[in-house]
């Protein structure tokens, strides 16, 4: 198989990090504009770089032809519809023997057997709900040192389906790109799927995440206070501050570039420029903003020698500033050319680590079309806020708290609303994430009943907060988020992968 695969790669663009073979013409990989083609509010377009970069993150798995999903007797079916239906079914029948004869699929292997049944098939675990595995008609192969992450379409998505997260980690062979879907109960029995159904993005394993107390990373707390100084709040009352954009793309990047720190200056500039108008609003900008001090004091700090170009794994610090610290998680199963079912990862130390942020304060939130009212459990919020203040007092002393009251309020209030008319608000975890130079963090929201938590990208090498940005979809009736509910997966990712492309591959007889 290796010889055949090597022969199909088309000449690559310089930033390509994986290969794609299109066997059917059913789906294509597309890029989004950060403003979702003008669909985001003007204030967000001006002020929220992390959200704009979250919108543009990865390659959208986009249906070129519509698919109809049907629910029948505990199972799910999917078929193409419209004028191209018969042509796609013929293309599917013709593609399988071609893929086998040219070495892309093992004859009668697990993938071959699964795909013989059609474009999609039902799977389930135990007595769990049925899930639909839909073959996109694409096969992909990551470059050495890269994995491919399959997830939902996030900030512009079909809310009647949920996409299972999966990781493709076989650099030796092409793997069919399958999107695993769960259809929500409120969906009609016949559900038409069009456009973006998922997201494929390259990620880099080999990241080590270590937790520490705020007292052991004082530069992070100082950076937070320097960003949220009195001047910040004075400007914020009347206009967008754009402080995050200047931090990420301006002075901080220039300082890092002059110091020759692994090219982080250039990478920081790219991250800021990609989303002009970067204040990130009351929460997203504030959420990502680590403060100007972070670039000065953090450059020589822990983990800075583990960035791009380092022989060892990248070192990320989780700096705990209060209760309900995020959990450090590792991917233990990956999808390979062996078959559609994930298998245990046996790559040794080259693992993929992330953080799972959970809700620290149970609350209800109600949106009436004008006002979004958040009602937290007052006792739990007061207890958590007091614990955050004690953490800062132990690290810096009481005088520091008195001099930086606004910066502490950012954390202790926990919630920050948007302006009237917007169904959004922010939750600010009581912890910070610090990545090596040249690395950002993907903040991938975990959805709940009646709400989405939105996807964002934060330059956590210079700015360390990681907020959960809520989009309330329910009108009139409250959403309820209990303590411990998962809100975010925080995945460190080098910025050279954020806009990386792919190489197209073709059949040997094309």
C-alpha positions in Angstrom: 0.0 0.0 0.0 2.8 2.4 0.8 4.1 2.6 -2.8 0.7 3.3 -4.2 -0.1 6.0 -1.7 3.2 7.8 -2.3 2.4 8.0 -6.0 -0.8 10.0 -5.6 0.3 13.1 -3.8 -0.1 16.3 -5.8 2.6 19.0 -5.4 1.9 20.7 -2.1 1.6 24.3 -0.9 4.2 25.2 1.6 1.8 25.2 4.6 0.1 21.9 3.8 0.2 19.3 6.6 -2.2 16.5 5.4 -3.4 14.9 2.2 -7.0 14.6 0.9 -8.4 12.2 -1.7 -11.9 12.9 -3.0 -13.5 9.6 -4.1 -17.1 10.7 -4.6 -17.6 14.4 -4.9 -20.0 14.4 -2.0 -18.1 16.7 0.3 -15.4 19.3 0.1 -13.2 21.0 2.7 -13.8 24.8 2.9 -12.6 27.8 4.8 -14.9 30.2 6.7 -14.5 33.9 6.9 -14.1 35.0 10.5 -17.2 37.2 10.3 -19.2 34.3 8.8 -19.8 36.2 5.6 -21.0 39.3 7.5 -23.4 37.4 9.8 -21.8 38.3 13.1 -22.9 41.5 14.9 -20.9 44.6 14.0 -19.6 45.0 17.5 -18.2 41.5 17.4 -16.6 42.1 14.0 -14.9 45.1 15.5 -14.0 43.8 18.9 -13.8 40.0 19.2 -10.7 38.5 17.7 -10.9 35.2 19.7 -14.4 34.6 18.4 -13.5 35.6 14.8 -10.6 33.2 14.8 -12.9 30.5 16.3 -15.3 31.0 13.4 -12.5 30.6 10.9 -10.8 27.7 12.7 -10.1 24.5 10.7 -11.6 23.2 7.5 -15.4 22.9 7.3 -16.6 19.6 6.1 -19.2 20.8 3.6 -21.8 18.8 1.8 -21.7 19.5 -2.0 -24.9 17.5 -2.3 -27.8 17.3 0.2 -28.3 14.2 2.4 -31.5 13.1 4.0 -31.3 11.3 7.4 -34.2 9.1 8.4 -35.0 7.7 11.8 -36.7 4.3 11.7 -37.2 1.8 14.5 -34.1 2.7 16.6 -31.8 3.0 13.6 -30.7 5.8 11.3 -30.4 5.9 7.5 -28.8 8.5 5.2 -29.1 8.8 1.4 -28.4 11.5 -1.1 -31.4 13.4 -2.4 -32.2 15.5 -5.4 -31.1 15.3 -9.0 -27.6 14.0 -8.1 -28.8 11.0 -6.1 -28.3 8.3 -8.7 -25.0 9.7 -9.8 -23.7 9.6 -6.2 -24.9 6.1 -5.6 -23.1 4.9 -8.8 -20.0 6.8 -7.8 -20.0 5.0 -4.5 -20.3 1.6 -6.1 -17.5 2.4 -8.5 -15.2 3.9 -5.9 -14.8 0.9 -3.6 -13.2 -1.5 -6.0 -11.0 1.3 -7.2 -9.9 2.1 -3.7 -9.1 -1.5 -3.0 -7.3 -2.2 -6.3 -5.0 0.9 -5.8 -4.2 0.1 -2.2 -6.2 2.7 -0.4 -8.4 0.1 1.3 -7.5 -3.3 2.5 -9.6 -5.9 0.6 -12.3 -7.2 2.9 -10.8 -5.2 5.7 -12.9 -3.4 8.4 -13.2 -0.2 6.4 -14.0 -2.0 3.2 -16.8 -4.0 4.9 -18.3 -0.9 6.5 -18.3 1.1 3.3 -19.8 -1.7 1.2 -23.1 -1.1 3.0 -23.5 2.4 1.6 -22.6 6.0 2.4 -23.8 5.7 6.0 -24.5 3.1 8.7 -25.8 3.0 12.3 -23.6 2.2 15.3 -24.3 2.1 19.0 -22.6 1.3 22.2 -24.5 -1.1 24.5 -28.0 0.3 25.1 -26.9 3.8 24.1 -28.7 5.9 21.4 -28.0 5.1 17.8 -25.4 7.2 16.0 -25.0 7.6 12.3 -21.5 7.2 10.6 -21.6 9.2 7.4 -18.7 8.7 4.9 -17.9 12.1 3.4 -16.4 10.4 0.3 -13.0 11.8 1.4 -9.9 9.9 2.6 -7.2 11.8 4.5 -3.7 11.2 5.7 -1.9 13.5 8.2 1.8 14.3 7.9 4.2 12.9 10.4 3.8 14.6 13.8 0.2 15.7 13.0 -3.2 14.4 14.0 -6.5 15.4 12.4 -9.4 16.3 14.7 -13.0 15.8 13.6 -15.6 17.8 15.5 -18.7 19.8 15.1 -19.2 22.9 12.9 -19.5 25.0 16.2 -20.4 28.7 15.8 -22.5 28.2 12.7 -24.0 24.7 12.9 -27.1 22.6 12.4 -28.4 22.4 16.0 -30.5 19.3 15.3 -27.3 17.1 15.1 -24.3 16.6 17.4 -21.0 15.5 16.0 -18.8 13.1 18.0 -15.2 14.2 18.5 -12.6 11.9 16.8 -8.9 11.9 16.1 -7.3 10.4 13.0 -3.7 9.5 13.8 -2.4 7.2 11.1 0.4 8.9 9.1 1.2 5.7 7.1 -2.0 5.3 5.2 -5.2 7.1 4.0 -8.2 6.8 6.3 -11.8 7.4 5.2 -13.1 10.6 6.7 -16.3 9.7 8.5 -18.5 12.1 10.5 -20.4 10.4 13.4 -23.7 12.1 14.1 -26.3 11.9 16.8 -29.8 13.2 15.8 -31.6 15.1 18.5 -35.0 14.1 19.7 -36.7 17.3 18.4 -35.5 16.7 14.9 -38.0 15.6 12.3 -38.0 11.9 11.3 -36.7 13.0 7.9 -33.9 15.5 8.4 -32.2 17.2 5.4 -28.5 18.0 5.8 -26.9 20.7 3.7 -23.7 22.8 3.9 -21.4 22.5 6.8 -21.8 19.4 8.9 -18.4 19.2 10.8 -14.9 20.6 11.1 -11.6 18.9 10.3 -8.4 20.5 11.8 -4.8 19.5 12.2 -3.5 19.3 15.7 -0.1 18.4 17.2 0.3 15.8 19.9 3.3 15.7 22.3 2.0 18.4 24.6 2.6 18.2 28.4 0.2 20.1 30.7 1.3 20.7 34.3 -0.9 22.3 37.0 0.5 24.8 39.5 -0.8 27.3 42.0 -0.9 31.0 41.2 1.8 31.6 43.8 4.2 29.5 41.6 3.4 31.6 38.5 3.2 35.1 39.8 3.9 36.6 36.4 0.5 35.3 35.2 -1.4 37.1 38.0 0.6 40.3 37.4 -0.1 40.2 33.7 -3.8 39.8 34.4 -3.8 42.9 36.7 -1.8 45.0 34.3 -4.2 44.3 31.5 -7.3 45.1 33.6 -6.0 48.3 35.1 -8.0 51.4 35.8 -7.4 52.9 32.4 -8.8 49.7 30.7 -12.1 50.1 32.5 -12.3 53.8 32.0 -11.9 53.3 28.2 -14.2 50.3 28.2 -17.2 52.4 29.4 -17.4 54.3 26.2 -15.6 52.4 23.4 -13.8 49.3 22.3 -10.3 49.2 23.8 -8.6 47.0 21.2 -6.0 46.2 23.9 -6.0 42.5 23.0 -5.1 43.2 19.4 -2.3 45.5 20.4 -1.0 42.9 22.8 -1.1 40.0 20.4 -0.2 41.7 17.2 1.8 44.7 18.2 4.3 45.5 21.0 4.3 42.0 22.5 5.0 40.4 19.2 7.7 42.9 18.4 9.4 42.4 21.7 9.3 38.6 21.3 10.6 38.8 17.7 13.5 41.1 18.7 14.4 38.6 21.5 14.5 35.8 19.0 12.2 33.5 21.0 11.4 30.8 18.5 9.6 33.1 16.1 6.8 33.8 18.5 6.7 37.5 17.5 5.8 36.7 14.0 3.3 34.1 15.0 1.7 36.5 17.5 1.3 39.1 14.8 -0.4 36.6 12.5 -2.8 35.6 15.2 -3.8 39.2 15.9 -4.0 40.2 12.3 -6.4 37.4 11.4 -9.2 39.0 13.4 -8.9 42.7 13.2 -10.8 44.5 15.9 -9.6 42.3 18.7 -10.9 43.5 21.9 -13.1 40.4 22.2 -15.8 42.3 23.8 -16.6 42.3 27.5 -15.6 38.7 27.8 -13.8 37.3 24.9 -11.3 40.0 24.7 -11.2 40.3 28.4 -11.1 36.6 28.5 -8.1 36.1 26.4 -6.3 39.1 27.6 -3.4 38.2 29.6 -2.0 41.6 29.9 1.0 43.5 28.7 3.0 42.2 31.6 2.7 38.7 30.3 4.9 39.3 27.4 7.6 40.9 29.5 7.5 38.8 32.5 6.4 35.5 30.9 8.9 35.3 28.1 11.6 33.8 30.3 9.1 31.9 32.4 8.3 28.2 32.8 7.7 26.3 29.6 9.1 29.0 27.3 11.8 26.7 26.1 9.4 24.1 25.0 7.9 25.9 22.0 8.2 25.3 18.3 11.5 23.9 17.4 12.1 22.3 20.8 13.3 18.7 20.9 11.0 17.9 23.8 7.2 18.1 24.2 5.6 21.6 24.5 5.0 22.4 28.1 1.7 24.1 29.0 1.0 25.5 32.5 -2.5 25.4 34.1 -2.3 28.1 36.7 -5.1 27.6 39.3 -6.5 30.7 40.9 -9.6 29.3 42.7 -11.9 26.3 43.1 -13.1 24.0 40.4 -9.8 23.8 38.6 -10.0 22.4 35.0 -9.1 18.8 34.5 -6.1 17.6 32.5 -7.3 15.0 29.9 -5.5 12.9 27.3 -6.8 11.3 24.1 -6.6 7.6 24.6 -8.3 6.4 21.4 -7.7 7.2 17.8 -9.1 6.2 14.4 -6.7 4.5 11.9 -6.6 2.6 8.6 -7.4 -0.5 10.6 -11.1 0.3 10.7 -13.9 2.8 11.7 -13.9 1.9 15.4 -11.4 3.8 17.5 -8.5 1.9 18.9 -6.2 2.6 21.9 -3.3 4.9 21.0 0.0 3.2 21.3 2.3 6.0 20.4 4.1 6.2 23.7 4.8 9.7 25.0 3.4 11.4 21.9 0.0 12.0 23.3 -2.6 14.7 22.8 -3.4 16.6 26.1 -6.2 19.1 26.7 -8.1 20.8 29.6 -11.7 20.3 30.4 -13.3 23.4 32.1 -16.4 22.7 34.2 -18.9 25.1 35.6 -18.0 26.2 39.2 -21.3 28.0 40.1 -24.8 26.5 39.3 -27.0 29.1 37.5 -30.0 29.8 35.4 -30.2 32.2 32.5 -33.2 33.6 30.7 -33.3 35.6 27.4 -36.5 37.4 26.5 -35.3 38.9 23.2 -33.9 42.1 24.9 -32.5 41.2 28.3 -30.4 38.2 29.3 -30.7 37.7 33.0 -28.3 35.3 34.8 -29.3 34.0 38.2 -26.4 32.2 39.9 -26.6 30.3 43.2 -25.5 33.2 45.4 -23.9 31.1 48.2 -21.7 29.2 45.8 -20.7 32.3 43.9 -19.8 34.1 47.1 -17.7 31.1 48.3 -15.9 30.9 45.0 -15.2 34.6 44.9 -13.8 34.6 48.4 -11.5 31.6 47.5 -10.2 33.5 44.5 -9.4 36.6 46.6 -7.6 34.4 49.2 -5.5 32.8 46.4 -4.4 36.3 45.1 -3.8 37.5 48.7 -1.5 34.5 49.4 0.4 35.1 46.1 0.7 38.9 46.3 -0.6 40.3 49.5 -3.7 42.4 50.5 -2.2 45.6 49.1 -2.2 44.1 45.6 -5.9 43.3 45.8 -6.7 46.8 47.0 -4.7 48.3 44.1 -6.2 45.9 41.5 -9.8 45.6 42.5 -11.1 45.8 38.9 -8.9 42.9 37.8 -10.1 40.8 40.7 -13.7 41.6 39.9 -13.2 40.2 36.4 -12.8 36.8 38.0 -14.9 37.0 41.1 -18.0 38.2 39.3 -17.7 35.0 37.2 -20.4 36.2 34.8 -20.2 39.1 32.3 -23.3 39.9 30.1 -23.4 41.3 26.6 -25.3 44.5 25.6 -29.1 44.4 25.5 -30.5 42.4 22.5 -27.7 39.9 22.3 -28.3 36.3 23.6 -24.7 36.0 24.9 -22.8 36.2 28.2 -19.4 35.0 29.4 -18.3 32.7 32.2 -14.8 33.2 33.4 -13.0 30.1 34.8 -10.9 30.6 37.9 -7.7 29.4 36.2 -5.3 30.5 33.5 -3.6 28.6 30.7 -0.1 29.5 29.6 1.3 28.0 26.4 4.9 28.3 24.9 5.8 31.0 22.4 4.0 30.5 19.1 1.2 28.4 20.6 -2.5 29.4 21.0 -5.4 27.5 22.6 -8.5 26.3 20.9 -11.5 26.9 23.2 -14.0 24.4 22.0 -17.5 24.8 23.5 -19.5 21.9 24.9 -23.2 22.4 24.2 -26.1 21.9 26.6 -29.9 22.0 26.5 -30.9 25.3 25.1 -27.5 26.8 24.7 -24.2 26.6 22.8 -20.8 27.5 24.2 -19.0 29.0 21.3 -15.6 28.2 19.7 -12.7 30.6 20.1 -9.0 30.8 19.6 -6.9 32.7 22.2 -3.1 33.5 22.0 -2.4 32.0 25.4 1.4 32.6 25.1 0.7 36.3 25.9 -2.8 36.2 27.3 -3.9 33.5 29.6 -7.7 33.6 30.4 -10.0 31.1 28.7 -13.7 32.2 28.9 -16.8 30.2 28.0 -18.9 32.3 25.7 -22.6 31.3 26.0 -25.1 31.6 23.2 -28.6 31.1 24.6 -30.9 29.5 22.0 -34.0 29.2 24.1 -36.4 32.1 24.2 -38.4 32.9 27.3 -37.7 29.7 29.3 -34.5 29.5 31.4 -31.5 27.3 30.6 -30.1 25.6 33.6 -26.3 24.8 34.0 -25.5 22.7 37.1 -22.2 22.8 39.0 -19.7 20.5 37.3 -21.3 20.7 33.8 -18.5 20.7 31.2 -18.2 24.0 29.4 -15.0 24.0 27.3 -12.2 21.8 26.0 -9.0 23.8 25.9 -6.6 22.4 23.3 -3.2 23.9 22.9 -2.2 24.2 19.2 0.8 25.8 17.4 -0.2 28.8 15.3 1.5 27.4 12.2 -1.3 24.8 12.2 -4.2 27.3 12.6 -4.2 28.2 8.9 -2.4 25.2 7.5 -3.7 23.8 4.2 -3.7 20.3 2.6 -2.5 18.6 -0.5 -4.9 17.1 -2.9 -4.3 13.5 -3.9 -5.7 11.6 -6.9 -6.3 8.0 -8.0 -3.3 6.4 -9.7 -5.3 6.1 -13.0 -6.6 9.7 -12.9 
